[in-house]
Amino acid sequence: MEKVAVVIPLYQTKLNPQEEVSLRQCVRILGKHPIIFVTPESLDLTFLSSFGITPKTIRFKDEYFKSTKTYNKLLTSTIFYEAFANYEYILIYQLDAYVFEDNLLAWCAKDYDYIGAPKLRKHHLTGQTSCSPVLFNGGLSLRRVKPLLRYIKIYQLFFNEWLANEDAMFSFAQRRARPFRFLLRLPHWKEALSFAFEQNPKISYELLGDLPFGCHAWERYNPTFWKQFIPQQED
């Protein structure tokens, strides 16, 4: 069994400038790890040759890539994780993510089952305590394949399908998932902040005192802050 693969969901052949930046950085920083594109069955990937990539792909039915709802259905299905049974971990890297250094194996060594950028709320920023679950965003997220597959199978014994965003299922951020919290090992939000930022990147940087492993949705949340660390387009 291999340790980890970088998994890039891709559903179109035309990338915008920010997506090109994201893809090139992924290949530059994480290129020593297997990179696998998750795509619709019908998608033509010849355009990736311009990025110097000969793509490895795992294809799923086109219907899973029609909307956010159908994508969430794919990522909460057993067929998705069964496709990566040869890997202990997968790093989901959507093309609105960006990584700063390759410490991927160090994060795998922490033995968490799921980790993503924590969604900070007021009580996190003010130092107040709270026992409410933290949402760890799935756009840049490290997932341990076997525990998530087991979790989905057990969940499906009680419910037909998950109807909200897929990352809320694994973060236990929705009431229906909370009875299953004992099935997955998740980090404290402060440690997850070292993994990735999403919302409030300036405040996250002040809290952490350094850059994380990566970030998600950098072009959406305070792009002015990110200009000092991320090129806005390739030359």
N, C-alpha and C positions, 0 to 999 in steps of 0.2 A: 504494500500500500504506500502511495506517495503522500507526502506531508500536506501540501497545500497547492491549490490552483487559484489563479486569478480569473474570475469569471466576469466577462463584460456583456451585459445584455445589449443587443443591437437589433433595431427593427427597421432601419432606413439606410439608404445609400448616400444621402447627402448630409454631411456634418456641418454644423455652424462653426465659426472660428473658435469659440470656447470649447466645443466638443473636440475639435482638432488638438487644441492645447492639452486637454485632458488625456486624450488617447496617446499622444506623443510622450507625455510625461509618464504615463503608465508603462509604456514600453521601455523608456529610458531608465526608470528607477526599478521596476519590478520585472524586467525582461528575463532575468535568470530563472524565474519561476514559470511553470506552464501557464500560458495565457489561452483561455478558451472563450470563444464567442458563443453566446446563447442567442439564437436567431430563429425567425420564422423559417419554415421549410422552403419557402419560395424565394427567399432573399438572395440576390446576387452579390457576392462578396469580392468580386474582382477588384473593386475600387480600393481595397485595403493594400494592394500592392504598392500604391503611391506612398504608403506609410512604412514601407519596408517590411511588411508583415505577410507571412504565409499562414493564413488563419487555421487554427484548430477550431472545430465547431461542434456544438451539440445543438441539434435542431428540434424544435417542437412545432406543433400545429400552428398555422397562421392565426387561428382564432385567439390564441393566448396573447397576442401582441396588438390587438385592436384597440385597447383602452387601458387605463389604469386599473379598472376593475378586473379585467381578464388577466392582466399581468400579476395582480395580487393573488388571483386564483391559482396561477401557475406556481408562484413561490410559496404557497401554502399547501401544495399537493405532494403526495409521495413520489409521483413520477419525476418531479424535478430533482429531488435529493437522491433518488435511486440512480439517476444518470451520473452522479458523481461518487458512486460507491467505492471507487478506487482511490479516493482522496480522504484524508482525515478531516481536512478543513477546506473551505472555499472562501475566498474573499470576493464578495460582490462589489464590483467597481462600475457603477453607472457613469456615463460620460458627462456628468456634472460633478464629478469628484476630482481630487488632485492629491497626490502623495508627495511628501517632502524627502523621505529617506526610506531605505529598505530595512526596516526592522520587523518585517512580517513574521519571520520565524520566532523572534522573541515574543511576539504577541501570541503566537500559537502555543508557546511553551507555558503560558499562563493558565492554560486548560479551561478557559471559559467556553461555554457552548454557543454564546451569541454576544456580540458586542458591536456597537455603532456609536455615532455621535449622539451624546445625550441632549435632549431638549430641555434647556434650563428654564426654570420658572422663578417667580419672584422669591420664593423661600430659599432657593439655591443661592441666589445672588446676594441675599441679605443675611445669610448664615443661619436662618431659622431651620429647625429640624422638621422633617416630615417623613411619614412612612409610606406615602403614596408612591406607586410605581413610576419610574422614569422611562419615558419613551426613548429608545435607542434607534435612531434613524437607520433604515436599511440600505440607503443609497451607496454608502461605503460601509460595509459590515463584514465582520469575520464570523463564520458559522461552522460549527462542528457537525459534520454530516450525520453521523449515526444518532447522536442524541436528538437532533431536530427531526429526523425521520421517525424515531420512536415516539417523540412528542406528538407529531401530527397523527400517527396511527392511533394513539390513545385518545387524543382529542376527538377524532372521527368516530370513536365508539359512542360518543355522547351527542355529537352535533354533526350535521351533514357537511357544512362548509363554513369557512370563515368569511364574513361579509365586509369587514373593515380593511384598512391598510395592513399589509402583511407584517410590517415591523411591529405593529401594536400587538399582534398575536404572540410574538416571541419576547416582547418586552413586558408582557402582562399588563399593558396599558389600557385594556378594555376589561370590563367586569367579567365577561364570559370566560376569559383566559385565566383569571386569578386562582381558581381552585387547582390549577395544574402547575403552580409555581415551583413545586418541589422537583419537577422533572428536568429543569434546566439550571445551569450555573451561570449567573450573570455577574458582572462587575459592579462595584459601587460607582456612582456617577462621576465622582472625582477622578477615579482611575480611568474611566471611559473618556474623560476629557483629554487625557494624554493620547488616546487613540484617534479621536477626530473631533473637529468643531463643525457645527452647522449654523444655527441661529446665534446671534450675539457673538460674532467672532472676536470683536475687540475686547469685550468683557471676558470672554473665555481666555484670551491671550493674557490678560492681566491676572486672572485667577491662576493660570498654569505657570506663567512666567517664561514660556517657551512655545515653539511650534509643536503641534501634535504630529503623529504619524501621517495624518492626512486631513482632508476636509471635504465637506459635501455642500453642494449648492452655493459655491463661492461667488458665482456671478449674480446670485439673487440676494444674498444677505451681506450687506455692507461691502460691495465691490471696491469701494474707495480704500477701505482698510487692506484688502487683499492685493492691491496694486503693488505694494512694497515687496510682496513675496511671490506673486504669480504674474507672469506675462499675460497680457490680455489677448494677444494673438501671436501666432507664429510669424516670424519675419519671412 
